[in-house]
Amino acid sequence: MKLLCICDPSLYTSPLQDVPTTYQYFAQHPQIELFHAPAEWVSDPYQVQAAVVPHALTYDQFLRLDTLPRSAYTLSEFDLVFCRRLKPFPPGYLNILGQWSQQVRFVNDPISKLEQIQPDFLAKVAGPYIPETLITSELEDAYGFLEQHQTIVAKRSNSCGGRGVFKIWREAGHFWVDNSLTGTRDFSSFERVMGYLLGNVPEPLQFVRYLNNVSAGDKRVVVVNGEIYGAYVRRSRTGYWVNNVSVDGDCALAEVTLEEEAAIAGTVGAYCDRNLHTLGYDFLLDDDDIWKISEINAGNIGGFARLQNLTGEPICDRLTDWMLAYAGDLKPSKRR
């Protein structure tokens, strides 16, 4: 299989992170010929500049992939494309990949990805399995949601790693907003809060009731093509309300509960039907001791290498076996 992977190597500061680890795994696999394209090389709708990845790929070589000699390839020369670019996606990026998808198969369809990152997609697909949620950019509606729940979380759809997630509450006559990247800020009015949250892109935000049991951790369940690969819980070492590994989260192996299995079964079809196959389900513990979906990440998810390290099982083998079968299944009805 000729596999083209897209990522920005400079964003991965540890050799144990999922993208460098899976790049190394793909590079040494006897059935894979691996090619790399930096995210900024995605500019032509008909061809790509790509570099051949060395078989014995070290972490230092991974960091320098963008400096390798590159050649122009037509998209049809590849069997599969796995886009591992981190959000936020720049304007037009997924549209170009959408044109690519007419010529080559993707692990996750970019046109469907455009739909999936819309602010209201999760609520439409997973409504019964998520906490109380409001999708809006309207000041009055958002303020009413805060008044109802006292403490809420706002999420930007085109972000990752906790960067676009904000905790909001009112105290001592001020409105307080906390973010793992920018810290805690106070505002004299909720109008100023909304201006801060919306920024220069007034896209609707996802407002969610804050779950008080976040200290129990953030459970990641890795799902590929509808099959559960395993789960682990990320917990902040300092008790912070954001448990992402990119902040200060530690990981421990976890069980998948019957409620979580039901939530996955009730939602995964909407993703598979759209050819979005690598999914990271994130669950948070609610006040009723039931883990609720907080997010369904589609596309570039972490967890394969993490699960392999935690379980000792060949998780990357399982993923690759599926990818090889998927790339070889050329039935027109399954092509986008």
Buried (B, 14 or more C-beta within 10 A) or exposed (E): BBBBBBBBBEEBEEEEBBBBBBBBBBBBBEEBBBBBBBBEBBEEBEBBBBBBBBEEBEBEBBBEBBEBEBEEBEBEBBBBBBBBBBBBBEEEBBBBBBBBBEBBBBBBBBBBBBEBBBBEBBBEBBEEBBBEBBBBBEBEEBBEBBEEBEBBBBBBBBBBBBBBBBBBBBEEEEBBBBBBEEEEBEBEEBEBBBEBBBEEEEEBBBBBBBBEEBEBBBBBBBBBBEEBBBBBBBBBEEEBBBBBBBBBBEBEEBEBBEBBEEBBEBBBEBBBEBBBBBBBBBBBBBEEEEBBBBBBBBBBBBBBBBBBBBEEEEBBEBBBEBBBEBBEEEEEEEEE
